[in-house]
Amino acid sequence: MKKILLILLVSLEIFAGSQMCDSGNVTKLLSDDNTGSRHQRFILKLSSGQTLLIAHNIDLAPKIDSLQKGDFIKFCGEYESNSKGGVVHWTHHDPNMHHEGGWLEHHHRKYE
């Protein structure tokens, strides 16, 4: 059992900081983070059952004003693991071109 757990932990570390594209449903809307760069924040549940915090920079990309609990979202962004399932950020273009550009898609409209 210890070997299986070790392999799982190593696998999560390999994917941390890498581009992740998937989709899921909004389970919770959070208040915007207005400290420093402003971010729209919400919790997304993937079909696998994993939950993710989406942190979408609204200083660099449009905010999804019509977002509601239960809405379906497609996304691409940079994944970072944490004890609650992980966070996806860089869901927008990078003006400095240091990160691969990401996006959110809601009701067939892309926010990048």
C-alpha positions as CSV (number, residue, x, y, z in Angstrom):
1,M,0.0,0.0,0.0
2,K,2.9,2.4,0.7
3,K,4.3,2.0,-2.8
4,I,0.9,2.9,-4.3
5,L,0.6,6.0,-2.2
6,L,4.2,7.0,-3.1
7,I,3.5,6.7,-6.8
8,L,0.4,8.8,-6.5
9,L,2.2,11.6,-4.6
10,V,5.0,11.6,-7.2
11,S,2.5,11.7,-10.0
12,L,0.8,14.8,-8.5
13,E,4.1,16.6,-8.2
14,I,4.9,15.9,-11.9
15,F,1.7,17.6,-13.0
16,A,2.0,20.6,-10.6
17,G,2.8,23.7,-12.6
18,S,1.8,22.1,-15.9
19,Q,-1.0,23.1,-18.4
20,M,-4.3,21.4,-17.6
21,C,-7.4,21.5,-19.9
22,D,-10.7,19.9,-18.7
23,S,-14.2,20.9,-17.9
24,G,-16.7,20.7,-15.0
25,N,-19.5,22.3,-13.2
26,V,-19.4,25.3,-10.8
27,T,-20.1,24.1,-7.3
28,K,-19.4,27.3,-5.5
29,L,-19.0,31.0,-6.4
30,L,-16.4,32.8,-4.2
31,S,-15.9,36.5,-3.8
32,D,-13.4,38.1,-6.1
33,D,-9.9,38.5,-4.8
34,N,-9.2,42.2,-5.1
35,T,-5.7,42.2,-3.5
36,G,-3.0,42.9,-6.0
37,S,-4.1,41.5,-9.4
38,R,-7.8,40.9,-9.3
39,H,-9.1,37.4,-9.7
40,Q,-12.6,35.9,-10.2
41,R,-12.7,32.8,-8.1
42,F,-15.0,29.7,-8.1
43,I,-14.9,26.0,-7.3
44,L,-15.3,23.6,-10.2
45,K,-16.0,19.9,-9.9
46,L,-14.6,17.7,-12.7
47,S,-16.3,14.5,-13.9
48,S,-13.6,12.5,-11.9
49,G,-14.9,14.1,-8.7
50,Q,-11.9,16.2,-8.2
51,T,-12.5,19.8,-7.2
52,L,-10.5,22.8,-8.3
53,L,-10.3,26.4,-7.4
54,I,-10.3,28.5,-10.6
55,A,-8.4,31.8,-10.1
56,H,-9.1,33.8,-13.3
57,N,-7.2,37.1,-13.5
58,I,-9.8,39.8,-14.4
59,D,-7.1,42.5,-14.8
60,L,-5.9,40.6,-17.9
61,A,-9.1,38.9,-19.2
62,P,-12.8,39.6,-19.0
63,K,-14.8,38.5,-16.0
64,I,-17.6,36.0,-16.5
65,D,-20.4,38.2,-15.2
66,S,-23.2,35.7,-15.8
67,L,-21.5,32.8,-14.0
68,Q,-23.8,30.8,-11.7
69,K,-23.6,27.7,-9.5
70,G,-24.2,24.6,-11.7
71,D,-22.8,26.2,-14.9
72,F,-20.6,24.1,-17.1
73,I,-17.1,25.5,-17.8
74,K,-14.3,24.4,-20.1
75,F,-10.9,25.6,-19.1
76,C,-7.2,25.6,-19.8
77,G,-4.7,26.9,-17.3
78,E,-1.7,26.2,-15.1
79,Y,-2.5,23.5,-12.4
80,E,-1.0,23.6,-8.9
81,S,-1.8,20.8,-6.5
82,N,-2.9,21.4,-2.9
83,S,-4.7,19.5,-0.1
84,K,-8.2,20.6,-1.4
85,G,-7.7,19.3,-5.0
86,G,-5.7,22.0,-6.6
87,V,-5.9,25.5,-8.2
88,V,-5.9,26.5,-11.8
89,H,-4.6,29.9,-12.7
90,W,-3.2,31.5,-15.9
91,T,-6.6,31.1,-17.5
92,H,-5.8,34.0,-19.8
93,H,-3.0,35.2,-22.0
94,D,0.4,36.1,-20.5
95,P,1.5,39.6,-21.7
96,N,5.1,38.7,-20.8
97,M,4.9,35.4,-22.6
98,H,6.4,33.4,-19.7
99,H,3.3,31.1,-19.4
100,E,1.3,29.3,-22.0
101,G,-1.9,31.1,-22.6
102,G,-5.0,29.7,-21.0
103,W,-8.8,30.4,-21.2
104,L,-12.2,29.7,-19.8
105,E,-15.2,28.9,-22.0
106,H,-18.8,29.6,-20.7
107,H,-21.9,29.3,-22.9
108,H,-19.7,29.0,-26.0
109,R,-17.8,32.2,-25.3
110,K,-14.1,32.2,-24.6
111,Y,-12.6,34.4,-21.9
112,E,-8.9,34.8,-22.5
